Amino acid sequence: MVLDDKDIAQIHRHAVKEYPYECCGIVIGPGDGSLPHKVYECTNIQNMIHKKDPQTYPRDAKTAYNIDPEEQKRIFKLVEEKGWQIKAFYHSHPDHPAYFSEEDKKMAMWGDDPIYPETIYIIVSVLNGEIKETIAFKWNEEDKRFKIS
């Protein structure tokens, strides 16, 4: 999957806007790989759930994200209605490099298998409010891990 410059710019704006917290979003598009893609900026509810239950959710939104489940449900319904696919999930790492963390892996997996094996995971590093790097990761079935795409 190749995102166009407009999509990347939207993701970058979202990451800067949410700094110093993690942003999160979903990219959907036609199953045949053609454009256009649609970038959905989602609400990170991590601060809310951390405040409600810090035992279960020890991280706040500076180091974690959780997509609002109602927004996610609406996007998934739209994907189904249009016959499209989830092309990517994205989030930012405020003041940290763009790497696929253990927490990222935990959220992307169901047991030993990826929940969305064909989906790209885009991570944006934002340092001091500015975009530092953007890296896409994809599941590698042979190595059984997420690798730079």
N, CA, C and O atoms as a GROMACS GRO file, in nm:
protein
  596
    1MET      N    1   0.084  -0.117   0.000
    1MET     CA    2   0.000   0.000   0.000
    1MET      C    3   0.088   0.124   0.000
    1MET      O    4   0.186   0.133   0.075
    2VAL      N    5   0.055   0.216  -0.083
    2VAL     CA    6   0.127   0.342  -0.088
    2VAL      C    7   0.029   0.454  -0.057
    2VAL      O    8  -0.072   0.470  -0.126
    3LEU      N    9   0.059   0.530   0.047
    3LEU     CA   10  -0.022   0.647   0.078
    3LEU      C   11   0.029   0.764  -0.004
    3LEU      O   12   0.149   0.775  -0.029
    4ASP      N   13  -0.062   0.850  -0.045
    4ASP     CA   14  -0.015   0.967  -0.118
    4ASP      C   15   0.030   1.076  -0.020
    4ASP      O   16   0.008   1.065   0.101
    5ASP      N   17   0.093   1.178  -0.072
    5ASP     CA   18   0.147   1.285   0.013
    5ASP      C   19   0.040   1.352   0.096
    5ASP      O   20   0.067   1.394   0.209
    6LYS      N   21  -0.079   1.364   0.043
    6LYS     CA   22  -0.190   1.427   0.115
    6LYS      C   23  -0.226   1.346   0.240
    6LYS      O   24  -0.252   1.403   0.346
    7ASP      N   25  -0.228   1.212   0.228
    7ASP     CA   26  -0.259   1.127   0.342
    7ASP      C   27  -0.151   1.136   0.450
    7ASP      O   28  -0.182   1.148   0.568
    8ILE      N   29  -0.026   1.130   0.407
    8ILE     CA   30   0.085   1.141   0.503
    8ILE      C   31   0.082   1.278   0.572
    8ILE      O   32   0.104   1.286   0.692
    9ALA      N   33   0.055   1.383   0.497
    9ALA     CA   34   0.047   1.518   0.555
    9ALA      C   35  -0.064   1.525   0.659
    9ALA      O   36  -0.047   1.588   0.764
   10GLN      N   37  -0.178   1.461   0.632
   10GLN     CA   38  -0.289   1.462   0.729
   10GLN      C   39  -0.249   1.388   0.857
   10GLN      O   40  -0.276   1.435   0.967
   11ILE      N   41  -0.183   1.273   0.841
   11ILE     CA   42  -0.138   1.197   0.958
   11ILE      C   43  -0.036   1.279   1.038
   11ILE      O   44  -0.042   1.282   1.161
   12HIS      N   45   0.056   1.346   0.970
   12HIS     CA   46   0.155   1.430   1.038
   12HIS      C   47   0.088   1.545   1.113
   12HIS      O   48   0.125   1.574   1.227
   13ARG      N   49  -0.009   1.611   1.049
   13ARG     CA   50  -0.080   1.721   1.117
   13ARG      C   51  -0.149   1.670   1.243
   13ARG      O   52  -0.147   1.736   1.347
   14HIS      N   53  -0.211   1.553   1.233
   14HIS     CA   54  -0.279   1.495   1.348
   14HIS      C   55  -0.180   1.467   1.461
   14HIS      O   56  -0.209   1.495   1.577
   15ALA      N   57  -0.064   1.411   1.428
   15ALA     CA   58   0.036   1.380   1.529
   15ALA      C   59   0.086   1.506   1.599
   15ALA      O   60   0.103   1.506   1.721
   16VAL      N   61   0.109   1.612   1.523
   16VAL     CA   62   0.155   1.738   1.582
   16VAL      C   63   0.045   1.802   1.666
   16VAL      O   64   0.072   1.854   1.775
   17LYS      N   65  -0.078   1.797   1.618
   17LYS     CA   66  -0.192   1.855   1.690
   17LYS      C   67  -0.211   1.788   1.827
   17LYS      O   68  -0.244   1.856   1.924
   18GLU      N   69  -0.192   1.657   1.835
   18GLU     CA   70  -0.216   1.583   1.959
   18GLU      C   71  -0.097   1.585   2.054
   18GLU      O   72  -0.111   1.552   2.172
   19TYR      N   73   0.022   1.622   2.004
   19TYR     CA   74   0.141   1.625   2.087
   19TYR      C   75   0.116   1.709   2.212
   19TYR      O   76   0.057   1.816   2.198
   20PRO      N   77   0.155   1.669   2.332
   20PRO     CA   78   0.248   1.563   2.367
   20PRO      C   79   0.182   1.426   2.390
   20PRO      O   80   0.243   1.337   2.449
   21TYR      N   81   0.062   1.410   2.343
   21TYR     CA   82  -0.006   1.281   2.356
   21TYR      C   83   0.001   1.204   2.225
   21TYR      O   84   0.024   1.262   2.119
   22GLU      N   85  -0.020   1.075   2.233
   22GLU     CA   86  -0.022   0.993   2.113
   22GLU      C   87  -0.151   1.018   2.036
   22GLU      O   88  -0.259   1.026   2.093
   23CYS      N   89  -0.137   1.032   1.906
   23CYS     CA   90  -0.254   1.036   1.820
   23CYS      C   91  -0.278   0.894   1.771
   23CYS      O   92  -0.191   0.808   1.784
   24CYS      N   93  -0.395   0.869   1.714
   24CYS     CA   94  -0.424   0.738   1.657
   24CYS      C   95  -0.528   0.754   1.547
   24CYS      O   96  -0.609   0.847   1.550
   25GLY      N   97  -0.524   0.663   1.451
   25GLY     CA   98  -0.618   0.672   1.342
   25GLY      C   99  -0.616   0.547   1.256
   25GLY      O  100  -0.536   0.455   1.276
   26ILE      N  101  -0.707   0.547   1.160
   26ILE     CA  102  -0.726   0.433   1.071
   26ILE      C  103  -0.732   0.484   0.928
   26ILE      O  104  -0.794   0.587   0.900
   27VAL      N  105  -0.669   0.412   0.838
   27VAL     CA  106  -0.674   0.442   0.695
   27VAL      C  107  -0.749   0.329   0.627
   27VAL      O  108  -0.716   0.211   0.646
   28ILE      N  109  -0.850   0.364   0.548
   28ILE     CA  110  -0.926   0.264   0.475
   28ILE      C  111  -0.917   0.293   0.325
   28ILE      O  112  -0.884   0.404   0.284
   29GLY      N  113  -0.945   0.193   0.244
   29GLY     CA  114  -0.941   0.214   0.100
   29GLY      C  115  -0.990   0.092   0.025
   29GLY      O  116  -1.017  -0.012   0.085
   30PRO      N  117  -1.002   0.106  -0.107
   30PRO     CA  118  -1.049  -0.006  -0.190
   30PRO      C  119  -0.959  -0.128  -0.177
   30PRO      O  120  -0.837  -0.116  -0.161
   31GLY      N  121  -1.021  -0.245  -0.185
   31GLY     CA  122  -0.946  -0.369  -0.171
   31GLY      C  123  -0.849  -0.396  -0.283
   31GLY      O  124  -0.757  -0.476  -0.268
   32ASP      N  125  -0.868  -0.330  -0.398
   32ASP     CA  126  -0.780  -0.356  -0.513
   32ASP      C  127  -0.650  -0.275  -0.508
   32ASP      O  128  -0.568  -0.282  -0.600
   33GLY      N  129  -0.632  -0.198  -0.401
   33GLY     CA  130  -0.509  -0.121  -0.386
   33GLY      C  131  -0.511   0.015  -0.452
   33GLY      O  132  -0.415   0.091  -0.441
   34SER      N  133  -0.620   0.047  -0.520
   34SER     CA  134  -0.628   0.177  -0.588
   34SER      C  135  -0.656   0.289  -0.488
   34SER      O  136  -0.694   0.265  -0.373
   35LEU      N  137  -0.635   0.409  -0.533
   35LEU     CA  138  -0.668   0.527  -0.453
   35LEU      C  139  -0.811   0.566  -0.482
   35LEU      O  140  -0.862   0.525  -0.586
   36PRO      N  141  -0.878   0.642  -0.402
   36PRO     CA  142  -0.823   0.713  -0.287
   36PRO      C  143  -0.831   0.629  -0.160
   36PRO      O  144  -0.906   0.532  -0.151
   37HIS      N  145  -0.750   0.670  -0.064
   37HIS     CA  146  -0.762   0.619   0.071
   37HIS      C  147  -0.833   0.727   0.152
   37HIS      O  148  -0.834   0.844   0.113
   38LYS      N  149  -0.891   0.688   0.262
   38LYS     CA  150  -0.954   0.783   0.351
   38LYS      C  151  -0.888   0.768   0.487
   38LYS      O  152  -0.887   0.660   0.545
   39VAL      N  153  -0.833   0.878   0.538
   39VAL     CA  154  -0.768   0.879   0.669
   39VAL      C  155  -0.869   0.927   0.773
   39VAL      O  156  -0.927   1.035   0.760
   40TYR      N  157  -0.889   0.846   0.875
   40TYR     CA  158  -0.978   0.883   0.986
   40TYR      C  159  -0.894   0.911   1.109
   40TYR      O  160  -0.826   0.822   1.161
   41GLU      N  161  -0.899   1.034   1.156
   41GLU     CA  162  -0.833   1.073   1.280
   41GLU      C  163  -0.923   1.030   1.394
   41GLU      O  164  -1.036   1.079   1.405
   42CYS      N  165  -0.877   0.940   1.477
   42CYS     CA  166  -0.959   0.888   1.586
   42CYS      C  167  -0.924   0.954   1.718
   42CYS      O  168  -0.819   1.016   1.733
   43THR      N  169  -1.014   0.941   1.812
   43THR     CA  170  -0.995   0.994   1.946
   43THR      C  171  -0.919   0.892   2.030
   43THR      O  172  -0.958   0.775   2.036
   44ASN      N  173  -0.812   0.937   2.093
   44ASN     CA  174  -0.737   0.852   2.185
   44ASN      C  175  -0.802   0.865   2.323
   44ASN      O  176  -0.796   0.971   2.386
   45ILE      N  177  -0.863   0.757   2.369
   45ILE     CA  178  -0.932   0.760   2.500
   45ILE      C  179  -0.843   0.712   2.614
   45ILE      O  180  -0.892   0.687   2.724
   46GLN      N  181  -0.713   0.698   2.588
   46GLN     CA  182  -0.623   0.641   2.689
   46GLN      C  183  -0.624   0.720   2.820
   46GLN      O  184  -0.626   0.659   2.927
   47ASN      N  185  -0.622   0.853   2.814
   47ASN     CA  186  -0.624   0.930   2.939
   47ASN      C  187  -0.751   0.902   3.019
   47ASN      O  188  -0.746   0.890   3.141
   48MET      N  189  -0.863   0.891   2.950
   48MET     CA  190  -0.990   0.865   3.018
   48MET      C  191  -0.989   0.728   3.087
   48MET      O  192  -1.027   0.718   3.203
   49ILE      N  193  -0.946   0.624   3.016
   49ILE     CA  194  -0.950   0.491   3.077
   49ILE      C  195  -0.841   0.476   3.184
   49ILE      O  196  -0.859   0.401   3.280
   50HIS      N  197  -0.730   0.546   3.166
   50HIS     CA  198  -0.625   0.544   3.268
   50HIS      C  199  -0.677   0.608   3.397
   50HIS      O  200  -0.653   0.558   3.507
   51LYS      N  201  -0.747   0.718   3.383
   51LYS     CA  202  -0.802   0.788   3.501
   51LYS      C  203  -0.905   0.701   3.573
   51LYS      O  204  -0.909   0.696   3.695
   52LYS      N  205  -0.989   0.631   3.495
   52LYS     CA  206  -1.093   0.545   3.553
   52LYS      C  207  -1.036   0.421   3.621
   52LYS      O  208  -1.084   0.380   3.726
   53ASP      N  209  -0.932   0.362   3.560
   53ASP     CA  210  -0.880   0.234   3.608
   53ASP      C  211  -0.729   0.226   3.588
   53ASP      O  212  -0.681   0.157   3.498
   54PRO      N  213  -0.653   0.298   3.673
   54PRO     CA  214  -0.507   0.299   3.655
   54PRO      C  215  -0.440   0.164   3.678
   54PRO      O  216  -0.329   0.141   3.631
   55GLN      N  217  -0.506   0.075   3.749
   55GLN     CA  218  -0.450  -0.059   3.770
   55GLN      C  219  -0.445  -0.136   3.637
   55GLN      O  220  -0.343  -0.196   3.603
   56THR      N  221  -0.556  -0.134   3.565
   56THR     CA  222  -0.565  -0.206   3.438
   56THR      C  223  -0.492  -0.130   3.327
   56THR      O  224  -0.431  -0.191   3.240
   57TYR      N  225  -0.500   0.003   3.331
   57TYR     CA  226  -0.439   0.088   3.227
   57TYR      C  227  -0.337   0.181   3.293
   57TYR      O  228  -0.366   0.298   3.317
   58PRO      N  229  -0.216   0.129   3.321
   58PRO     CA  230  -0.118   0.211   3.393
   58PRO      C  231  -0.057   0.324   3.311
   58PRO      O  232  -0.002   0.418   3.367
   59ARG      N  233  -0.066   0.317   3.178
   59ARG     CA  234  -0.008   0.422   3.093
   59ARG      C  235  -0.112   0.528   3.062
   59ARG      O  236  -0.231   0.499   3.048
   60ASP      N  237  -0.065   0.653   3.051
   60ASP     CA  238  -0.154   0.758   3.003
   60ASP      C  239  -0.128   0.779   2.854
   60ASP      O  240  -0.053   0.703   2.792
   61ALA      N  241  -0.190   0.880   2.795
   61ALA     CA  242  -0.183   0.901   2.650
   61ALA      C  243  -0.048   0.954   2.602
   61ALA      O  244  -0.028   0.969   2.481
   62LYS      N  245   0.045   0.982   2.692
   62LYS     CA  246   0.179   1.020   2.649
   62LYS      C  247   0.258   0.898   2.601
   62LYS      O  248   0.354   0.912   2.526
   63THR      N  249   0.217   0.779   2.644
   63THR     CA  250   0.290   0.657   2.606
   63THR      C  251   0.199   0.544   2.559
   63THR      O  252   0.244   0.431   2.546
   64ALA      N  253   0.071   0.574   2.534
   64ALA     CA  254  -0.020   0.468   2.489
   64ALA      C  255  -0.140   0.530   2.418
   64ALA      O  256  -0.168   0.650   2.431
   65TYR      N  257  -0.210   0.446   2.345
   65TYR     CA  258  -0.333   0.492   2.281
   65TYR      C  259  -0.437   0.381   2.285
   65TYR      O  260  -0.404   0.262   2.292
   66ASN      N  261  -0.559   0.422   2.281
   66ASN     CA  262  -0.674   0.333   2.269
   66ASN      C  263  -0.776   0.407   2.184
   66ASN      O  264  -0.824   0.514   2.223
   67ILE      N  265  -0.809   0.353   2.070
   67ILE     CA  266  -0.904   0.417   1.980
   67ILE      C  267  -1.044   0.409   2.040
   67ILE      O  268  -1.085   0.304   2.090
   68ASP      N  269  -1.116   0.520   2.035
   68ASP     CA  270  -1.254   0.523   2.083
   68ASP      C  271  -1.332   0.410   2.014
   68ASP      O  272  -1.339   0.407   1.892
   69PRO      N  273  -1.390   0.316   2.092
   69PRO     CA  274  -1.455   0.201   2.031
   69PRO      C  275  -1.576   0.237   1.943
   69PRO      O  276  -1.603   0.167   1.845
   70GLU      N  277  -1.646   0.343   1.975
   70GLU     CA  278  -1.760   0.384   1.891
   70GLU      C  279  -1.711   0.435   1.755
   70GLU      O  280  -1.772   0.404   1.652
   71GLU      N  281  -1.603   0.511   1.755
   71GLU     CA  282  -1.546   0.558   1.628
   71GLU      C  283  -1.497   0.440   1.546
   71GLU      O  284  -1.520   0.432   1.426
   72GLN      N  285  -1.429   0.348   1.613
   72GLN     CA  286  -1.377   0.230   1.543
   72GLN      C  287  -1.492   0.149   1.482
   72GLN      O  288  -1.481   0.102   1.369
   73LYS      N  289  -1.598   0.134   1.556
   73LYS     CA  290  -1.714   0.059   1.506
   73LYS      C  291  -1.774   0.126   1.382
   73LYS      O  292  -1.810   0.058   1.286
   74ARG      N  293  -1.785   0.260   1.385
   74ARG     CA  294  -1.839   0.332   1.268
   74ARG      C  295  -1.749   0.316   1.146
   74ARG      O  296  -1.798   0.299   1.034
   75ILE      N  297  -1.618   0.322   1.167
   75ILE     CA  298  -1.524   0.307   1.055
   75ILE      C  299  -1.532   0.166   0.999
   75ILE      O  300  -1.534   0.147   0.878
   76PHE      N  301  -1.535   0.067   1.086
   76PHE     CA  302  -1.543  -0.072   1.040
   76PHE      C  303  -1.674  -0.098   0.965
   76PHE      O  304  -1.676  -0.175   0.869
   77LYS      N  305  -1.782  -0.035   1.010
   77LYS     CA  306  -1.910  -0.049   0.940
   77LYS      C  307  -1.901   0.011   0.800
   77LYS      O  308  -1.951  -0.047   0.703
   78LEU      N  309  -1.838   0.126   0.789
   78LEU     CA  310  -1.819   0.192   0.660
   78LEU      C  311  -1.735   0.104   0.566
   78LEU      O  312  -1.766   0.093   0.447
   79VAL      N  313  -1.631   0.043   0.620
   79VAL     CA  314  -1.546  -0.048   0.542
   79VAL      C  315  -1.633  -0.160   0.484
   79VAL      O  316  -1.622  -0.195   0.366
   80GLU      N  317  -1.717  -0.216   0.568
   80GLU     CA  318  -1.805  -0.325   0.524
   80GLU      C  319  -1.904  -0.278   0.418
   80GLU      O  320  -1.924  -0.345   0.317
   81GLU      N  321  -1.966  -0.163   0.441
   81GLU     CA  322  -2.065  -0.110   0.346
   81GLU      C  323  -2.004  -0.081   0.210
   81GLU      O  324  -2.066  -0.108   0.107
   82LYS      N  325  -1.882  -0.026   0.208
   82LYS     CA  326  -1.816   0.010   0.082
   82LYS      C  327  -1.746  -0.107   0.016
   82LYS      O  328  -1.709  -0.100  -0.101
   83GLY      N  329  -1.727  -0.217   0.092
   83GLY     CA  330  -1.649  -0.328   0.039
   83GLY      C  331  -1.501  -0.295   0.034
   83GLY      O  332  -1.426  -0.352  -0.045
   84TRP      N  333  -1.458  -0.202   0.121
   84TRP     CA  334  -1.319  -0.161   0.127
   84TRP      C  335  -1.244  -0.246   0.229
   84TRP      O  336  -1.297  -0.345   0.280
   85GLN      N  337  -1.121  -0.206   0.258
   85GLN     CA  338  -1.037  -0.275   0.355
   85GLN      C  339  -0.973  -0.175   0.450
   85GLN      O  340  -0.960  -0.056   0.420
   86ILE      N  341  -0.934  -0.226   0.566
   86ILE     CA  342  -0.852  -0.146   0.657
   86ILE      C  343  -0.711  -0.153   0.601
   86ILE      O  344  -0.649  -0.260   0.598
   87LYS      N  345  -0.660  -0.041   0.557
   87LYS     CA  346  -0.527  -0.036   0.496
   87LYS      C  347  -0.417  -0.014   0.599
   87LYS      O  348  -0.308  -0.070   0.587
   88ALA      N  349  -0.447   0.067   0.700
   88ALA     CA  350  -0.343   0.096   0.800
   88ALA      C  351  -0.406   0.144   0.930
   88ALA      O  352  -0.514   0.203   0.932
   89PHE      N  353  -0.336   0.117   1.037
   89PHE     CA  354  -0.358   0.181   1.165
   89PHE      C  355  -0.236   0.270   1.186
   89PHE      O  356  -0.124   0.232   1.151
   90TYR      N  357  -0.257   0.387   1.242
   90TYR     CA  358  -0.141   0.472   1.271
   90TYR      C  359  -0.151   0.529   1.411
   90TYR      O  360  -0.260   0.544   1.466
   91HIS      N  361  -0.036   0.561   1.466
   91HIS     CA  362  -0.029   0.633   1.592
   91HIS      C  363   0.107   0.700   1.602
   91HIS      O  364   0.198   0.672   1.523
   92SER      N  365   0.119   0.788   1.698
   92SER     CA  366   0.245   0.861   1.714
   92SER      C  367   0.317   0.816   1.841
   92SER      O  368   0.256   0.762   1.933
   93HIS      N  369   0.445   0.840   1.842
   93HIS     CA  370   0.529   0.820   1.960
   93HIS      C  371   0.586   0.957   1.999
   93HIS      O  372   0.690   0.998   1.945
   94PRO      N  373   0.521   1.028   2.090
   94PRO     CA  374   0.574   1.158   2.133
   94PRO      C  375   0.708   1.144   2.205
   94PRO      O  376   0.722   1.069   2.301
   95ASP      N  377   0.805   1.218   2.156
   95ASP     CA  378   0.939   1.225   2.214
   95ASP      C  379   1.007   1.088   2.223
   95ASP      O  380   1.090   1.063   2.311
   96HIS      N  381   0.972   0.999   2.130
   96HIS     CA  382   1.035   0.868   2.118
   96HIS      C  383   1.049   0.834   1.969
   96HIS      O  384   0.976   0.888   1.886
   97PRO      N  385   1.142   0.745   1.937
   97PRO     CA  386   1.158   0.704   1.797
   97PRO      C  387   1.035   0.630   1.743
   97PRO      O  388   0.951   0.584   1.820
   98ALA      N  389   1.028   0.619   1.614
   98ALA     CA  390   0.922   0.543   1.547
   98ALA      C  391   0.967   0.397   1.537
   98ALA      O  392   1.034   0.359   1.441
   99TYR      N  393   0.930   0.319   1.636
   99TYR     CA  394   0.965   0.177   1.636
   99TYR      C  395   0.841   0.098   1.675
   99TYR      O  396   0.747   0.153   1.734
  100PHE      N  397   0.840  -0.030   1.644
  100PHE     CA  398   0.725  -0.115   1.677
  100PHE      C  399   0.751  -0.174   1.815
  100PHE      O  400   0.824  -0.271   1.830
  101SER      N  401   0.689  -0.113   1.916
  101SER     CA  402   0.715  -0.148   2.055
  101SER      C  403   0.644  -0.278   2.094
  101SER      O  404   0.561  -0.330   2.019
  102GLU      N  405   0.679  -0.329   2.209
  102GLU     CA  406   0.610  -0.449   2.262
  102GLU      C  407   0.461  -0.419   2.284
  102GLU      O  408   0.376  -0.505   2.260
  103GLU      N  409   0.431  -0.298   2.329
  103GLU     CA  410   0.291  -0.259   2.347
  103GLU      C  411   0.218  -0.255   2.213
  103GLU      O  412   0.103  -0.298   2.203
  104ASP      N  413   0.285  -0.204   2.108
  104ASP     CA  414   0.226  -0.202   1.974
  104ASP      C  415   0.197  -0.345   1.927
  104ASP      O  416   0.091  -0.373   1.872
  105LYS      N  417   0.293  -0.433   1.950
  105LYS     CA  418   0.276  -0.572   1.910
  105LYS      C  419   0.159  -0.636   1.986
  105LYS      O  420   0.077  -0.706   1.927
  106LYS      N  421   0.153  -0.611   2.116
  106LYS     CA  422   0.045  -0.667   2.198
  106LYS      C  423  -0.092  -0.625   2.145
  106LYS      O  424  -0.185  -0.706   2.141
  107MET      N  425  -0.103  -0.500   2.103
  107MET     CA  426  -0.232  -0.450   2.053
  107MET      C  427  -0.265  -0.504   1.914
  107MET      O  428  -0.382  -0.509   1.876
  108ALA      N  429  -0.162  -0.543   1.839
  108ALA     CA  430  -0.184  -0.590   1.702
  108ALA      C  431  -0.204  -0.741   1.692
  108ALA      O  432  -0.234  -0.793   1.584
  109MET      N  433  -0.188  -0.810   1.802
  109MET     CA  434  -0.191  -0.957   1.798
  109MET      C  435  -0.312  -1.015   1.872
  109MET      O  436  -0.367  -0.955   1.964
  110TRP      N  437  -0.350  -1.133   1.828
  110TRP     CA  438  -0.446  -1.217   1.898
  110TRP      C  439  -0.373  -1.349   1.922
  110TRP      O  440  -0.366  -1.434   1.833
  111GLY      N  441  -0.320  -1.365   2.041
  111GLY     CA  442  -0.235  -1.480   2.066
  111GLY      C  443  -0.106  -1.468   1.987
  111GLY      O  444  -0.033  -1.369   1.999
  112ASP      N  445  -0.078  -1.569   1.905
  112ASP     CA  446   0.044  -1.569   1.824
  112ASP      C  447   0.023  -1.517   1.683
  112ASP      O  448   0.116  -1.517   1.603
  113ASP      N  449  -0.097  -1.473   1.652
  113ASP     CA  450  -0.130  -1.430   1.517
  113ASP      C  451  -0.173  -1.284   1.514
  113ASP      O  452  -0.237  -1.236   1.607
  114PRO      N  453  -0.137  -1.213   1.407
  114PRO     CA  454  -0.181  -1.073   1.395
  114PRO      C  455  -0.332  -1.068   1.370
  114PRO      O  456  -0.386  -1.153   1.299
  115ILE      N  457  -0.397  -0.971   1.427
  115ILE     CA  458  -0.542  -0.955   1.408
  115ILE      C  459  -0.569  -0.918   1.262
  115ILE      O  460  -0.664  -0.968   1.202
  116TYR      N  461  -0.488  -0.830   1.206
  116TYR     CA  462  -0.502  -0.785   1.067
  116TYR      C  463  -0.369  -0.809   0.994
  116TYR      O  464  -0.289  -0.716   0.983
  117PRO      N  465  -0.344  -0.931   0.946
  117PRO     CA  466  -0.213  -0.963   0.888
  117PRO      C  467  -0.176  -0.884   0.763
  117PRO      O  468  -0.058  -0.870   0.733
  118GLU      N  469  -0.272  -0.832   0.691
  118GLU     CA  470  -0.243  -0.757   0.568
  118GLU      C  471  -0.235  -0.606   0.590
  118GLU      O  472  -0.209  -0.530   0.497
  119THR      N  473  -0.258  -0.564   0.712
  119THR     CA  474  -0.264  -0.421   0.743
  119THR      C  475  -0.127  -0.365   0.779
  119THR      O  476  -0.047  -0.432   0.844
  120ILE      N  477  -0.102  -0.243   0.736
  120ILE     CA  478   0.022  -0.172   0.768
  120ILE      C  479   0.000  -0.096   0.900
  120ILE      O  480  -0.110  -0.047   0.928
  121TYR      N  481   0.104  -0.088   0.980
  121TYR     CA  482   0.102  -0.012   1.104
  121TYR      C  483   0.203   0.102   1.088
  121TYR      O  484   0.323   0.078   1.076
  122ILE      N  485   0.152   0.223   1.089
  122ILE     CA  486   0.236   0.342   1.068
  122ILE      C  487   0.262   0.408   1.202
  122ILE      O  488   0.169   0.434   1.279
  123ILE      N  489   0.389   0.434   1.230
  123ILE     CA  490   0.426   0.499   1.356
  123ILE      C  491   0.504   0.625   1.323
  123ILE      O  492   0.600   0.623   1.246
  124VAL      N  493   0.459   0.735   1.384
  124VAL     CA  494   0.518   0.867   1.360
  124VAL      C  495   0.589   0.913   1.487
  124VAL      O  496   0.528   0.920   1.594
  125SER      N  497   0.716   0.945   1.474
  125SER     CA  498   0.791   1.001   1.586
  125SER      C  499   0.775   1.152   1.584
  125SER      O  500   0.798   1.218   1.482
  126VAL      N  501   0.735   1.208   1.699
  126VAL     CA  502   0.720   1.353   1.714
  126VAL      C  503   0.811   1.396   1.828
  126VAL      O  504   0.788   1.360   1.944
  127LEU      N  505   0.913   1.474   1.795
  127LEU     CA  506   1.006   1.523   1.897
  127LEU      C  507   0.990   1.673   1.913
  127LEU      O  508   1.002   1.749   1.816
  128ASN      N  509   0.964   1.715   2.035
  128ASN     CA  510   0.945   1.858   2.064
  128ASN      C  511   0.841   1.921   1.972
  128ASN      O  512   0.857   2.036   1.931
  129GLY      N  513   0.736   1.847   1.940
  129GLY     CA  514   0.628   1.901   1.859
  129GLY      C  515   0.652   1.899   1.709
  129GLY      O  516   0.571   1.952   1.633
  130GLU      N  517   0.762   1.839   1.665
  130GLU     CA  518   0.792   1.833   1.521
  130GLU      C  519   0.810   1.689   1.476
  130GLU      O  520   0.862   1.605   1.550
  131ILE      N  521   0.767   1.660   1.355
  131ILE     CA  522   0.781   1.527   1.299
  131ILE      C  523   0.928   1.493   1.281
  131ILE      O  524   1.002   1.569   1.218
  132LYS      N  525   0.970   1.381   1.335
  132LYS     CA  526   1.109   1.336   1.323
  132LYS      C  527   1.120   1.228   1.215
  132LYS      O  528   1.207   1.235   1.128
  133GLU      N  529   1.031   1.128   1.221
  133GLU     CA  530   1.033   1.020   1.122
  133GLU      C  531   0.898   0.948   1.120
  133GLU      O  532   0.820   0.955   1.216
  134THR      N  533   0.874   0.881   1.010
  134THR     CA  534   0.753   0.802   0.994
  134THR      C  535   0.796   0.668   0.935
  134THR      O  536   0.861   0.662   0.830
  135ILE      N  537   0.757   0.560   1.003
  135ILE     CA  538   0.795   0.426   0.957
  135ILE      C  539   0.671   0.338   0.954
  135ILE      O  540   0.588   0.341   1.045
  136ALA      N  541   0.660   0.259   0.848
  136ALA     CA  542   0.548   0.164   0.833
  136ALA      C  543   0.600   0.023   0.861
  136ALA      O  544   0.709  -0.014   0.819
  137PHE      N  545   0.519  -0.054   0.932
  137PHE     CA  546   0.553  -0.191   0.966
  137PHE      C  547   0.445  -0.285   0.913
  137PHE      O  548   0.327  -0.249   0.908
  138LYS      N  549   0.487  -0.404   0.874
  138LYS     CA  550   0.394  -0.504   0.822
  138LYS      C  551   0.433  -0.640   0.878
  138LYS      O  552   0.551  -0.668   0.901
  139TRP      N  553   0.334  -0.725   0.900
  139TRP     CA  554   0.357  -0.859   0.951
  139TRP      C  555   0.433  -0.940   0.847
  139TRP      O  556   0.398  -0.943   0.729
  140ASN      N  557   0.538  -1.007   0.893
  140ASN     CA  558   0.615  -1.096   0.808
  140ASN      C  559   0.587  -1.238   0.854
  140ASN      O  560   0.632  -1.279   0.961
  141GLU      N  561   0.513  -1.312   0.775
  141GLU     CA  562   0.471  -1.447   0.813
  141GLU      C  563   0.590  -1.540   0.831
  141GLU      O  564   0.589  -1.625   0.920
  142GLU      N  565   0.692  -1.524   0.749
  142GLU     CA  566   0.810  -1.611   0.758
  142GLU      C  567   0.883  -1.593   0.890
  142GLU      O  568   0.922  -1.691   0.954
  143ASP      N  569   0.903  -1.467   0.931
  143ASP     CA  570   0.975  -1.437   1.054
  143ASP      C  571   0.885  -1.432   1.178
  143ASP      O  572   0.933  -1.430   1.291
  144LYS      N  573   0.754  -1.429   1.154
  144LYS     CA  574   0.656  -1.420   1.263
  144LYS      C  575   0.679  -1.296   1.349
  144LYS      O  576   0.679  -1.301   1.472
  145ARG      N  577   0.699  -1.182   1.279
  145ARG     CA  578   0.715  -1.055   1.350
  145ARG      C  579   0.683  -0.940   1.255
  145ARG      O  580   0.674  -0.958   1.134
  146PHE      N  581   0.666  -0.823   1.312
  146PHE     CA  582   0.642  -0.703   1.232
  146PHE      C  583   0.776  -0.646   1.189
  146PHE      O  584   0.866  -0.628   1.270
  147LYS      N  585   0.787  -0.616   1.060
  147LYS     CA  586   0.911  -0.564   1.004
  147LYS      C  587   0.881  -0.434   0.930
  147LYS      O  588   0.767  -0.409   0.890
  148ILE      N  589   0.984  -0.354   0.911
  148ILE     CA  590   0.969  -0.230   0.834
  148ILE      C  591   0.922  -0.268   0.696
  148ILE      O  592   0.979  -0.356   0.630
  149SER      N  593   0.818  -0.200   0.652
  149SER     CA  594   0.754  -0.231   0.525
  149SER      C  595   0.824  -0.163   0.408
  149SER      O  596   0.783  -0.179   0.294
   0.00000   0.00000   0.00000
